[in-house]
Amino acid sequence: MASALKNLSDFTTENLPDVSGKTFAIVVSEWNTEVTHALYSGTYDTLLKYGAKEENIISTKVPGSFELSLGAQKMAQQSNIDAVICLGCVIQGETRHFDFICQAVADGITNVSLKFDKPVIFGVLTPNTQEQAMDRAGGKHGNKGDEAAITAIKMLGLYYKNTCKFG
Ligand code: DLZ
């Protein structure tokens, strides 16, 4: 399984752009709060660790992951916001809600990102169980919130650097 090979909190941090003047919005789903709060802590701390300023991080809640797209749109349309990070956790259940919500939020977030030409990051866990969720929200597989923060920072590099070194 991929998660056995890769920890969500392991990433390369070479050549990160300077984000000390960039503004981040974090949109957090209230469903599965224990998980989403842990994701939020990971995101917030990682943003600070890699150069973002506390005063440049805006946080807002939405009721569930389905609402993340609209929350992201409200943030992305503000000209002072440079990147948006969406955090949620949809646990596989016996209803078809899982498929509808996951598809909707993935499509919605992608659309917002393309429409506003800004990084809008998919920090949504889609595990089978609560235990798997916690393993990825600061547990044995790291924290998807950390990964979401570093992804936002790396994507901002696309806008502010025009060269890229591989290898
Ligand atoms: C309804 C629902 C269900 C069944 N499961 C989850 C979930 O696991 N994670 C999550 O973030 N939200 C869930 N929701 C709520 C929906 O995202 C949404 O808030 C409601 O359908 C109202 O639009």
Backbone and ligand atoms as CSV (ligand in chain L), in Angstrom:
chain,resi,resn,atom,element,x,y,z
A,1,MET,N,N,0.842,-1.196,0.000
A,1,MET,CA,C,0.000,0.000,0.000
A,1,MET,C,C,0.876,1.245,0.000
A,2,ALA,N,N,0.508,2.258,-0.769
A,2,ALA,CA,C,1.346,3.453,-0.885
A,2,ALA,C,C,1.659,4.068,0.469
A,3,SER,N,N,0.664,4.085,1.359
A,3,SER,CA,C,0.872,4.765,2.632
A,3,SER,C,C,1.925,4.069,3.487
A,4,ALA,N,N,2.188,2.786,3.219
A,4,ALA,CA,C,3.218,2.080,3.980
A,4,ALA,C,C,4.600,2.532,3.525
A,5,LEU,N,N,4.683,3.074,2.326
A,5,LEU,CA,C,5.968,3.452,1.755
A,5,LEU,C,C,6.280,4.924,1.961
A,6,LYS,N,N,5.271,5.721,2.167
A,6,LYS,CA,C,5.501,7.164,2.173
A,6,LYS,C,C,4.773,7.810,3.335
A,7,ASN,N,N,5.522,8.625,4.067
A,7,ASN,CA,C,4.917,9.349,5.174
A,7,ASN,C,C,4.481,10.718,4.657
A,8,LEU,N,N,3.243,11.089,4.959
A,8,LEU,CA,C,2.698,12.353,4.430
A,8,LEU,C,C,3.475,13.572,4.920
A,9,SER,N,N,4.221,13.397,6.002
A,9,SER,CA,C,4.984,14.534,6.525
A,9,SER,C,C,6.433,14.548,6.043
A,10,ASP,N,N,6.769,13.629,5.120
A,10,ASP,CA,C,8.116,13.648,4.515
A,10,ASP,C,C,8.039,14.357,3.179
A,11,PHE,N,N,8.805,15.400,3.030
A,11,PHE,CA,C,8.829,16.077,1.735
A,11,PHE,C,C,10.158,16.803,1.581
A,12,THR,N,N,10.514,17.098,0.356
A,12,THR,CA,C,11.743,17.866,0.137
A,12,THR,C,C,11.430,19.342,0.333
A,13,THR,N,N,12.346,20.037,0.956
A,13,THR,CA,C,12.094,21.458,1.235
A,13,THR,C,C,13.180,22.352,0.624
A,14,GLU,N,N,13.893,21.783,-0.369
A,14,GLU,CA,C,14.899,22.608,-1.046
A,14,GLU,C,C,14.212,23.581,-1.974
A,15,ASN,N,N,14.804,24.741,-2.111
A,15,ASN,CA,C,14.317,25.748,-3.078
A,15,ASN,C,C,12.873,26.165,-2.879
A,16,LEU,N,N,12.418,26.187,-1.649
A,16,LEU,CA,C,11.053,26.680,-1.426
A,16,LEU,C,C,11.034,28.186,-1.664
A,17,PRO,N,N,9.942,28.706,-2.219
A,17,PRO,CA,C,9.870,30.155,-2.415
A,17,PRO,C,C,9.720,30.874,-1.077
A,18,ASP,N,N,10.055,32.148,-1.065
A,18,ASP,CA,C,9.863,32.978,0.123
A,18,ASP,C,C,8.373,33.328,0.199
A,19,VAL,N,N,7.706,32.846,1.245
A,19,VAL,CA,C,6.262,33.116,1.349
A,19,VAL,C,C,5.959,34.052,2.527
A,20,SER,N,N,6.989,34.768,2.987
A,20,SER,CA,C,6.774,35.629,4.157
A,20,SER,C,C,5.772,36.749,3.880
A,21,GLY,N,N,5.598,37.092,2.599
A,21,GLY,CA,C,4.631,38.153,2.268
A,21,GLY,C,C,3.360,37.605,1.638
A,22,LYS,N,N,3.180,36.300,1.671
A,22,LYS,CA,C,2.014,35.690,1.003
A,22,LYS,C,C,0.906,35.400,2.006
A,23,THR,N,N,-0.315,35.474,1.514
A,23,THR,CA,C,-1.477,35.250,2.385
A,23,THR,C,C,-2.132,33.909,2.047
A,24,PHE,N,N,-2.384,33.148,3.099
A,24,PHE,CA,C,-2.978,31.817,2.950
A,24,PHE,C,C,-4.355,31.795,3.614
A,25,ALA,N,N,-5.303,31.123,2.978
A,25,ALA,CA,C,-6.597,30.873,3.617
A,25,ALA,C,C,-6.724,29.371,3.832
A,26,ILE,N,N,-7.109,28.998,5.038
A,26,ILE,CA,C,-7.343,27.572,5.332
A,26,ILE,C,C,-8.849,27.401,5.551
A,27,VAL,N,N,-9.458,26.505,4.781
A,27,VAL,CA,C,-10.886,26.231,4.909
A,27,VAL,C,C,-11.027,24.827,5.499
A,28,VAL,N,N,-11.708,24.731,6.635
A,28,VAL,CA,C,-11.747,23.462,7.378
A,28,VAL,C,C,-13.177,22.948,7.512
A,29,SER,N,N,-13.381,21.687,7.181
A,29,SER,CA,C,-14.688,21.056,7.355
A,29,SER,C,C,-14.903,20.652,8.810
A,30,GLU,N,N,-16.131,20.868,9.293
A,30,GLU,CA,C,-16.448,20.514,10.684
A,30,GLU,C,C,-16.823,19.044,10.853
A,31,TRP,N,N,-17.062,18.338,9.763
A,31,TRP,CA,C,-17.357,16.897,9.901
A,31,TRP,C,C,-16.078,16.180,10.311
A,32,ASN,N,N,-16.204,15.195,11.177
A,32,ASN,CA,C,-15.041,14.451,11.693
A,32,ASN,C,C,-14.022,15.432,12.288
A,33,THR,N,N,-14.533,16.222,13.217
A,33,THR,CA,C,-13.750,17.332,13.784
A,33,THR,C,C,-12.411,16.917,14.366
A,34,GLU,N,N,-12.387,15.769,15.043
A,34,GLU,CA,C,-11.123,15.354,15.660
A,34,GLU,C,C,-10.024,15.270,14.595
A,35,VAL,N,N,-10.413,14.714,13.458
A,35,VAL,CA,C,-9.448,14.562,12.361
A,35,VAL,C,C,-9.131,15.916,11.742
A,36,THR,N,N,-10.159,16.698,11.444
A,36,THR,CA,C,-9.892,17.946,10.706
A,36,THR,C,C,-9.134,18.959,11.572
A,37,HIS,N,N,-9.356,18.914,12.885
A,37,HIS,CA,C,-8.570,19.807,13.747
A,37,HIS,C,C,-7.097,19.409,13.738
A,38,ALA,N,N,-6.850,18.107,13.711
A,38,ALA,CA,C,-5.454,17.631,13.657
A,38,ALA,C,C,-4.823,18.015,12.306
A,39,LEU,N,N,-5.609,17.935,11.246
A,39,LEU,CA,C,-5.092,18.364,9.932
A,39,LEU,C,C,-4.768,19.854,9.969
A,40,TYR,N,N,-5.690,20.599,10.602
A,40,TYR,CA,C,-5.505,22.052,10.684
A,40,TYR,C,C,-4.210,22.406,11.423
A,41,SER,N,N,-3.974,21.736,12.549
A,41,SER,CA,C,-2.741,22.011,13.309
A,41,SER,C,C,-1.512,21.752,12.449
A,42,GLY,N,N,-1.537,20.648,11.722
A,42,GLY,CA,C,-0.405,20.319,10.850
A,42,GLY,C,C,-0.202,21.392,9.791
A,43,THR,N,N,-1.294,21.825,9.182
A,43,THR,CA,C,-1.196,22.840,8.126
A,43,THR,C,C,-0.651,24.148,8.689
A,44,TYR,N,N,-1.258,24.586,9.771
A,44,TYR,CA,C,-0.896,25.881,10.350
A,44,TYR,C,C,0.580,25.887,10.764
A,45,ASP,N,N,0.983,24.859,11.493
A,45,ASP,CA,C,2.364,24.807,11.986
A,45,ASP,C,C,3.366,24.721,10.831
A,46,THR,N,N,3.009,23.970,9.801
A,46,THR,CA,C,3.937,23.818,8.667
A,46,THR,C,C,4.054,25.126,7.891
A,47,LEU,N,N,2.954,25.839,7.736
A,47,LEU,CA,C,3.032,27.146,7.061
A,47,LEU,C,C,3.988,28.069,7.817
A,48,LEU,N,N,3.829,28.096,9.141
A,48,LEU,CA,C,4.704,28.969,9.942
A,48,LEU,C,C,6.155,28.508,9.844
A,49,LYS,N,N,6.339,27.188,9.928
A,49,LYS,CA,C,7.698,26.646,9.902
A,49,LYS,C,C,8.447,27.025,8.621
A,50,TYR,N,N,7.712,27.103,7.512
A,50,TYR,CA,C,8.376,27.374,6.231
A,50,TYR,C,C,8.152,28.814,5.743
A,51,GLY,N,N,7.906,29.713,6.680
A,51,GLY,CA,C,8.030,31.134,6.328
A,51,GLY,C,C,6.786,31.988,6.328
A,52,ALA,N,N,5.594,31.383,6.399
A,52,ALA,CA,C,4.386,32.220,6.408
A,52,ALA,C,C,4.291,32.941,7.754
A,53,LYS,N,N,3.622,34.070,7.740
A,53,LYS,CA,C,3.457,34.859,8.971
A,53,LYS,C,C,2.046,34.639,9.525
A,54,GLU,N,N,1.995,34.551,10.852
A,54,GLU,CA,C,0.706,34.330,11.537
A,54,GLU,C,C,-0.381,35.289,11.047
A,55,GLU,N,N,-0.001,36.551,10.895
A,55,GLU,CA,C,-0.985,37.574,10.500
A,55,GLU,C,C,-1.441,37.420,9.041
A,56,ASN,N,N,-0.749,36.548,8.306
A,56,ASN,CA,C,-1.120,36.322,6.901
A,56,ASN,C,C,-1.826,34.978,6.698
A,57,ILE,N,N,-2.312,34.397,7.784
A,57,ILE,CA,C,-3.061,33.139,7.665
A,57,ILE,C,C,-4.486,33.378,8.153
A,58,ILE,N,N,-5.431,33.146,7.250
A,58,ILE,CA,C,-6.853,33.341,7.569
A,58,ILE,C,C,-7.488,31.953,7.637
A,59,SER,N,N,-8.313,31.715,8.629
A,59,SER,CA,C,-8.937,30.392,8.755
A,59,SER,C,C,-10.449,30.535,8.790
A,60,THR,N,N,-11.127,29.592,8.154
A,60,THR,CA,C,-12.587,29.617,8.185
A,60,THR,C,C,-13.122,28.181,8.185
A,61,LYS,N,N,-14.319,28.010,8.763
A,61,LYS,CA,C,-14.919,26.667,8.832
A,61,LYS,C,C,-16.089,26.557,7.874
A,62,VAL,N,N,-16.325,25.354,7.385
A,62,VAL,CA,C,-17.550,25.051,6.634
A,62,VAL,C,C,-18.165,23.797,7.274
A,63,PRO,N,N,-19.477,23.559,7.086
A,63,PRO,CA,C,-20.117,22.439,7.788
A,63,PRO,C,C,-19.548,21.061,7.423
A,64,GLY,N,N,-19.340,20.807,6.139
A,64,GLY,CA,C,-18.842,19.489,5.731
A,64,GLY,C,C,-17.929,19.628,4.531
A,65,SER,N,N,-17.336,18.513,4.122
A,65,SER,CA,C,-16.405,18.574,2.988
A,65,SER,C,C,-17.095,19.020,1.705
A,66,PHE,N,N,-18.388,18.680,1.584
A,66,PHE,CA,C,-19.114,19.089,0.383
A,66,PHE,C,C,-19.071,20.612,0.210
A,67,GLU,N,N,-19.022,21.332,1.330
A,67,GLU,CA,C,-19.036,22.798,1.290
A,67,GLU,C,C,-17.640,23.402,1.110
A,68,LEU,N,N,-16.618,22.576,1.049
A,68,LEU,CA,C,-15.261,23.121,0.919
A,68,LEU,C,C,-15.096,23.940,-0.364
A,69,SER,N,N,-15.740,23.506,-1.442
A,69,SER,CA,C,-15.554,24.209,-2.722
A,69,SER,C,C,-16.056,25.640,-2.642
A,70,LEU,N,N,-17.241,25.804,-2.067
A,70,LEU,CA,C,-17.792,27.160,-1.957
A,70,LEU,C,C,-16.949,27.989,-0.982
A,71,GLY,N,N,-16.539,27.359,0.109
A,71,GLY,CA,C,-15.660,28.066,1.048
A,71,GLY,C,C,-14.377,28.504,0.343
A,72,ALA,N,N,-13.825,27.608,-0.471
A,72,ALA,CA,C,-12.594,27.931,-1.199
A,72,ALA,C,C,-12.834,29.073,-2.179
A,73,GLN,N,N,-13.981,29.043,-2.827
A,73,GLN,CA,C,-14.283,30.099,-3.807
A,73,GLN,C,C,-14.362,31.473,-3.121
A,74,LYS,N,N,-15.028,31.502,-1.968
A,74,LYS,CA,C,-15.143,32.763,-1.214
A,74,LYS,C,C,-13.766,33.307,-0.867
A,75,MET,N,N,-12.848,32.416,-0.568
A,75,MET,CA,C,-11.493,32.853,-0.223
A,75,MET,C,C,-10.704,33.234,-1.491
A,76,ALA,N,N,-10.756,32.371,-2.485
A,76,ALA,CA,C,-9.927,32.569,-3.685
A,76,ALA,C,C,-10.295,33.847,-4.437
A,77,GLN,N,N,-11.562,34.255,-4.330
A,77,GLN,CA,C,-11.968,35.443,-5.089
A,77,GLN,C,C,-11.433,36.742,-4.465
A,78,GLN,N,N,-10.878,36.640,-3.258
A,78,GLN,CA,C,-10.311,37.831,-2.625
A,78,GLN,C,C,-8.893,38.052,-3.163
A,79,SER,N,N,-8.665,39.235,-3.693
A,79,SER,CA,C,-7.403,39.472,-4.401
A,79,SER,C,C,-6.176,39.396,-3.491
A,80,ASN,N,N,-6.362,39.613,-2.204
A,80,ASN,CA,C,-5.196,39.577,-1.302
A,80,ASN,C,C,-4.807,38.155,-0.909
A,81,ILE,N,N,-5.620,37.177,-1.225
A,81,ILE,CA,C,-5.304,35.784,-0.836
A,81,ILE,C,C,-4.541,35.093,-1.968
A,82,ASP,N,N,-3.378,34.541,-1.624
A,82,ASP,CA,C,-2.507,33.942,-2.633
A,82,ASP,C,C,-2.744,32.446,-2.822
A,83,ALA,N,N,-3.129,31.760,-1.757
A,83,ALA,CA,C,-3.339,30.307,-1.861
A,83,ALA,C,C,-4.395,29.880,-0.848
A,84,VAL,N,N,-5.133,28.847,-1.210
A,84,VAL,CA,C,-6.204,28.342,-0.347
A,84,VAL,C,C,-5.922,26.864,-0.076
A,85,ILE,N,N,-6.116,26.467,1.166
A,85,ILE,CA,C,-5.910,25.058,1.541
A,85,ILE,C,C,-7.220,24.524,2.111
A,86,CYS,N,N,-7.751,23.478,1.510
A,86,CYS,CA,C,-9.025,22.899,1.958
A,86,CYS,C,C,-8.739,21.629,2.753
A,87,LEU,N,N,-9.318,21.544,3.939
A,87,LEU,CA,C,-9.084,20.377,4.804
A,87,LEU,C,C,-10.403,19.705,5.152
A,88,GLY,N,N,-10.466,18.412,4.935
A,88,GLY,CA,C,-11.673,17.670,5.263
A,88,GLY,C,C,-11.349,16.204,5.446
A,89,CYS,N,N,-12.352,15.478,5.890
A,89,CYS,CA,C,-12.186,14.030,6.050
A,89,CYS,C,C,-13.520,13.369,5.747
A,90,VAL,N,N,-13.550,12.581,4.689
A,90,VAL,CA,C,-14.765,11.858,4.328
A,90,VAL,C,C,-14.493,10.373,4.568
A,91,ILE,N,N,-15.206,9.797,5.537
A,91,ILE,CA,C,-14.962,8.393,5.874
A,91,ILE,C,C,-15.946,7.515,5.104
A,92,GLN,N,N,-15.388,6.493,4.500
A,92,GLN,CA,C,-16.190,5.567,3.694
A,92,GLN,C,C,-17.275,4.936,4.565
A,93,GLY,N,N,-18.524,5.088,4.195
A,93,GLY,CA,C,-19.586,4.494,5.004
A,93,GLY,C,C,-20.418,3.575,4.139
A,94,GLU,N,N,-21.603,3.304,4.596
A,94,GLU,CA,C,-22.436,2.390,3.821
A,94,GLU,C,C,-23.328,3.135,2.840
A,95,THR,N,N,-23.362,4.458,2.925
A,95,THR,CA,C,-24.187,5.213,1.983
A,95,THR,C,C,-23.335,5.620,0.783
A,96,ARG,N,N,-23.995,6.081,-0.242
A,96,ARG,CA,C,-23.260,6.541,-1.414
A,96,ARG,C,C,-22.797,7.986,-1.248
A,97,HIS,N,N,-23.087,8.565,-0.083
A,97,HIS,CA,C,-22.617,9.915,0.196
A,97,HIS,C,C,-21.125,10.043,-0.087
A,98,PHE,N,N,-20.379,9.006,0.308
A,98,PHE,CA,C,-18.919,9.043,0.177
A,98,PHE,C,C,-18.512,9.402,-1.254
A,99,ASP,N,N,-19.054,8.647,-2.210
A,99,ASP,CA,C,-18.655,8.879,-3.610
A,99,ASP,C,C,-19.078,10.263,-4.085
A,100,PHE,N,N,-20.314,10.632,-3.736
A,100,PHE,CA,C,-20.807,11.943,-4.184
A,100,PHE,C,C,-19.955,13.066,-3.613
A,101,ILE,N,N,-19.677,12.975,-2.316
A,101,ILE,CA,C,-18.938,14.074,-1.666
A,101,ILE,C,C,-17.513,14.144,-2.212
A,102,CYS,N,N,-16.849,12.996,-2.282
A,102,CYS,CA,C,-15.443,13.002,-2.739
A,102,CYS,C,C,-15.324,13.554,-4.146
A,103,GLN,N,N,-16.211,13.084,-5.031
A,103,GLN,CA,C,-16.150,13.553,-6.420
A,103,GLN,C,C,-16.441,15.049,-6.497
A,104,ALA,N,N,-17.479,15.462,-5.753
A,104,ALA,CA,C,-17.882,16.874,-5.806
A,104,ALA,C,C,-16.764,17.777,-5.296
A,105,VAL,N,N,-16.161,17.393,-4.202
A,105,VAL,CA,C,-15.144,18.283,-3.630
A,105,VAL,C,C,-13.883,18.295,-4.498
A,106,ALA,N,N,-13.518,17.161,-5.056
A,106,ALA,CA,C,-12.338,17.134,-5.931
A,106,ALA,C,C,-12.577,18.011,-7.161
A,107,ASP,N,N,-13.740,17.859,-7.774
A,107,ASP,CA,C,-14.059,18.678,-8.958
A,107,ASP,C,C,-14.162,20.155,-8.587
A,108,GLY,N,N,-14.853,20.413,-7.462
A,108,GLY,CA,C,-15.088,21.806,-7.055
A,108,GLY,C,C,-13.789,22.541,-6.773
A,109,ILE,N,N,-12.917,21.896,-6.053
A,109,ILE,CA,C,-11.640,22.537,-5.704
A,109,ILE,C,C,-10.802,22.779,-6.960
A,110,THR,N,N,-10.799,21.806,-7.850
A,110,THR,CA,C,-10.059,21.980,-9.107
A,110,THR,C,C,-10.603,23.176,-9.885
A,111,ASN,N,N,-11.925,23.261,-9.953
A,111,ASN,CA,C,-12.537,24.363,-10.702
A,111,ASN,C,C,-12.184,25.721,-10.107
A,112,VAL,N,N,-12.222,25.810,-8.789
A,112,VAL,CA,C,-11.907,27.096,-8.139
A,112,VAL,C,C,-10.455,27.481,-8.443
A,113,SER,N,N,-9.577,26.509,-8.371
A,113,SER,CA,C,-8.159,26.777,-8.620
A,113,SER,C,C,-7.944,27.310,-10.035
A,114,LEU,N,N,-8.583,26.659,-11.003
A,114,LEU,CA,C,-8.404,27.070,-12.393
A,114,LEU,C,C,-9.087,28.416,-12.660
A,115,LYS,N,N,-10.278,28.592,-12.079
A,115,LYS,CA,C,-11.034,29.831,-12.314
A,115,LYS,C,C,-10.280,31.056,-11.793
A,116,PHE,N,N,-9.687,30.922,-10.624
A,116,PHE,CA,C,-9.029,32.090,-10.021
A,116,PHE,C,C,-7.511,32.073,-10.218
A,117,ASP,N,N,-7.011,31.042,-10.914
A,117,ASP,CA,C,-5.581,30.929,-11.195
A,117,ASP,C,C,-4.734,31.067,-9.919
A,118,LYS,N,N,-5.124,30.288,-8.916
A,118,LYS,CA,C,-4.412,30.283,-7.638
A,118,LYS,C,C,-4.315,28.848,-7.149
A,119,PRO,N,N,-3.290,28.531,-6.386
A,119,PRO,CA,C,-3.270,27.198,-5.784
A,119,PRO,C,C,-4.441,27.025,-4.811
A,120,VAL,N,N,-5.208,25.972,-5.029
A,120,VAL,CA,C,-6.274,25.591,-4.080
A,120,VAL,C,C,-6.019,24.114,-3.799
A,121,ILE,N,N,-5.617,23.839,-2.587
A,121,ILE,CA,C,-5.041,22.519,-2.291
A,121,ILE,C,C,-6.073,21.561,-1.689
A,122,PHE,N,N,-6.013,20.325,-2.165
A,122,PHE,CA,C,-6.936,19.259,-1.751
A,122,PHE,C,C,-6.353,18.535,-0.535
A,123,GLY,N,N,-6.675,19.030,0.640
A,123,GLY,CA,C,-6.190,18.376,1.857
A,123,GLY,C,C,-7.323,17.577,2.479
A,124,VAL,N,N,-7.872,16.680,1.688
A,124,VAL,CA,C,-9.041,15.916,2.138
A,124,VAL,C,C,-8.666,14.440,2.251
A,125,LEU,N,N,-8.867,13.884,3.424
A,125,LEU,CA,C,-8.637,12.449,3.617
A,125,LEU,C,C,-9.885,11.686,3.200
A,126,THR,N,N,-9.686,10.537,2.573
A,126,THR,CA,C,-10.828,9.711,2.161
A,126,THR,C,C,-10.593,8.259,2.617
A,127,PRO,N,N,-10.432,8.045,3.904
A,127,PRO,CA,C,-10.099,6.707,4.403
A,127,PRO,C,C,-11.325,5.802,4.569
A,128,ASN,N,N,-11.047,4.548,4.872
A,128,ASN,CA,C,-12.137,3.602,5.140
A,128,ASN,C,C,-12.628,3.704,6.576
A,129,THR,N,N,-11.744,4.063,7.478
A,129,THR,CA,C,-12.101,4.077,8.903
A,129,THR,C,C,-11.536,5.319,9.591
A,130,GLN,N,N,-12.091,5.568,10.783
A,130,GLN,CA,C,-11.590,6.665,11.619
A,130,GLN,C,C,-10.121,6.429,11.991
A,131,GLU,N,N,-9.797,5.158,12.249
A,131,GLU,CA,C,-8.410,4.842,12.627
A,131,GLU,C,C,-7.444,5.196,11.488
A,132,GLN,N,N,-7.808,4.837,10.283
A,132,GLN,CA,C,-6.958,5.192,9.135
A,132,GLN,C,C,-6.832,6.700,9.003
A,133,ALA,N,N,-7.938,7.390,9.301
A,133,ALA,CA,C,-7.905,8.864,9.229
A,133,ALA,C,C,-6.898,9.414,10.230
A,134,MET,N,N,-6.970,8.919,11.476
A,134,MET,CA,C,-6.062,9.435,12.504
A,134,MET,C,C,-4.600,9.079,12.191
A,135,ASP,N,N,-4.403,7.939,11.544
A,135,ASP,CA,C,-3.039,7.573,11.135
A,135,ASP,C,C,-2.446,8.612,10.186
A,136,ARG,N,N,-3.327,9.312,9.469
A,136,ARG,CA,C,-2.890,10.297,8.466
A,136,ARG,C,C,-3.123,11.738,8.920
A,137,ALA,N,N,-3.480,11.896,10.166
A,137,ALA,CA,C,-3.728,13.242,10.718
A,137,ALA,C,C,-2.824,13.435,11.939
A,138,GLY,N,N,-1.566,13.123,11.740
A,138,GLY,CA,C,-0.591,13.257,12.823
A,138,GLY,C,C,-0.193,11.926,13.425
A,139,GLY,N,N,-0.684,10.813,12.853
A,139,GLY,CA,C,-0.361,9.481,13.357
A,139,GLY,C,C,0.789,8.838,12.603
A,140,LYS,N,N,0.703,7.509,12.485
A,140,LYS,CA,C,1.879,6.783,11.963
A,140,LYS,C,C,2.189,7.048,10.487
A,141,HIS,N,N,1.239,7.566,9.754
A,141,HIS,CA,C,1.538,7.911,8.354
A,141,HIS,C,C,1.754,9.407,8.154
A,142,GLY,N,N,1.995,10.124,9.242
A,142,GLY,CA,C,2.252,11.563,9.111
A,142,GLY,C,C,0.958,12.357,9.147
A,143,ASN,N,N,1.016,13.562,8.571
A,143,ASN,CA,C,-0.147,14.442,8.635
A,143,ASN,C,C,-0.405,15.052,7.262
A,144,LYS,N,N,-1.584,14.747,6.723
A,144,LYS,CA,C,-1.906,15.303,5.402
A,144,LYS,C,C,-1.982,16.832,5.439
A,145,GLY,N,N,-2.207,17.383,6.628
A,145,GLY,CA,C,-2.202,18.838,6.764
A,145,GLY,C,C,-0.822,19.420,6.479
A,146,ASP,N,N,0.221,18.737,6.938
A,146,ASP,CA,C,1.600,19.174,6.635
A,146,ASP,C,C,1.801,19.170,5.119
A,147,GLU,N,N,1.379,18.063,4.511
A,147,GLU,CA,C,1.566,17.914,3.063
A,147,GLU,C,C,0.819,19.002,2.296
A,148,ALA,N,N,-0.402,19.316,2.772
A,148,ALA,CA,C,-1.195,20.343,2.089
A,148,ALA,C,C,-0.504,21.701,2.166
A,149,ALA,N,N,0.058,22.015,3.333
A,149,ALA,CA,C,0.741,23.306,3.496
A,149,ALA,C,C,1.957,23.395,2.582
A,150,ILE,N,N,2.738,22.349,2.554
A,150,ILE,CA,C,3.962,22.411,1.755
A,150,ILE,C,C,3.605,22.421,0.262
A,151,THR,N,N,2.517,21.761,-0.094
A,151,THR,CA,C,2.066,21.785,-1.494
A,151,THR,C,C,1.675,23.207,-1.897
A,152,ALA,N,N,0.970,23.898,-1.010
A,152,ALA,CA,C,0.587,25.288,-1.309
A,152,ALA,C,C,1.833,26.141,-1.515
A,153,ILE,N,N,2.812,25.970,-0.644
A,153,ILE,CA,C,4.041,26.772,-0.750
A,153,ILE,C,C,4.766,26.456,-2.061
A,154,LYS,N,N,4.868,25.154,-2.367
A,154,LYS,CA,C,5.552,24.774,-3.614
A,154,LYS,C,C,4.819,25.299,-4.840
A,155,MET,N,N,3.502,25.255,-4.806
A,155,MET,CA,C,2.735,25.747,-5.960
A,155,MET,C,C,2.896,27.252,-6.124
A,156,LEU,N,N,3.022,27.973,-5.016
A,156,LEU,CA,C,3.268,29.419,-5.132
A,156,LEU,C,C,4.587,29.678,-5.849
A,157,GLY,N,N,5.531,28.749,-5.707
A,157,GLY,CA,C,6.801,28.870,-6.413
A,157,GLY,C,C,6.615,28.941,-7.916
A,158,LEU,N,N,5.561,28.327,-8.436
A,158,LEU,CA,C,5.290,28.372,-9.878
A,158,LEU,C,C,5.018,29.795,-10.341
A,159,TYR,N,N,4.446,30.580,-9.436
A,159,TYR,CA,C,4.057,31.936,-9.807
A,159,TYR,C,C,5.209,32.923,-9.655
A,160,TYR,N,N,6.138,32.580,-8.760
A,160,TYR,CA,C,7.167,33.571,-8.442
A,160,TYR,C,C,8.558,33.171,-8.887
A,161,LYS,N,N,8.692,31.952,-9.417
A,161,LYS,CA,C,9.993,31.552,-9.966
A,161,LYS,C,C,9.701,31.074,-11.370
A,162,ASN,N,N,10.552,31.355,-12.317
A,162,ASN,CA,C,10.271,30.816,-13.641
A,162,ASN,C,C,11.301,29.805,-14.082
A,163,THR,N,N,12.128,29.357,-13.164
A,163,THR,CA,C,13.040,28.278,-13.507
A,163,THR,C,C,12.873,27.157,-12.507
A,164,CYS,N,N,13.238,25.998,-12.915
A,164,CYS,CA,C,13.054,24.834,-12.068
A,164,CYS,C,C,14.211,23.873,-12.317
A,165,LYS,N,N,14.810,23.391,-11.241
A,165,LYS,CA,C,15.946,22.475,-11.410
A,165,LYS,C,C,15.514,21.069,-10.994
A,166,PHE,N,N,15.741,20.105,-11.847
A,166,PHE,CA,C,15.394,18.725,-11.508
A,166,PHE,C,C,16.646,17.948,-11.130
A,167,GLY,N,N,16.452,16.942,-10.357
A,167,GLY,CA,C,17.553,16.028,-10.041
A,167,GLY,C,C,18.228,16.344,-8.736
L,1,DLZ,C1,C,-23.524,13.913,4.959
L,1,DLZ,C2,C,-22.078,13.629,5.192
L,1,DLZ,C3,C,-21.632,12.302,5.393
L,1,DLZ,C4,C,-22.550,11.118,5.365
L,1,DLZ,N1,N,-20.354,12.041,5.641
L,1,DLZ,C5,C,-19.463,13.065,5.667
L,1,DLZ,C6,C,-18.094,12.806,5.919
L,1,DLZ,O1,O,-17.648,11.675,6.181
L,1,DLZ,N2,N,-17.247,13.873,5.881
L,1,DLZ,C7,C,-17.645,15.158,5.618
L,1,DLZ,O2,O,-16.814,16.074,5.582
L,1,DLZ,N3,N,-18.962,15.422,5.405
L,1,DLZ,C8,C,-19.860,14.429,5.439
L,1,DLZ,N4,N,-21.179,14.679,5.223
L,1,DLZ,C9,C,-21.612,16.104,5.125
L,1,DLZ,C10,C,-21.473,16.700,3.732
L,1,DLZ,O3,O,-20.141,17.028,3.437
L,1,DLZ,C11,C,-22.313,17.994,3.640
L,1,DLZ,O4,O,-21.952,18.864,4.681
L,1,DLZ,C12,C,-23.807,17.723,3.746
L,1,DLZ,O5,O,-24.212,16.769,2.779
L,1,DLZ,C13,C,-24.638,19.008,3.546
L,1,DLZ,O6,O,-24.405,19.539,2.239
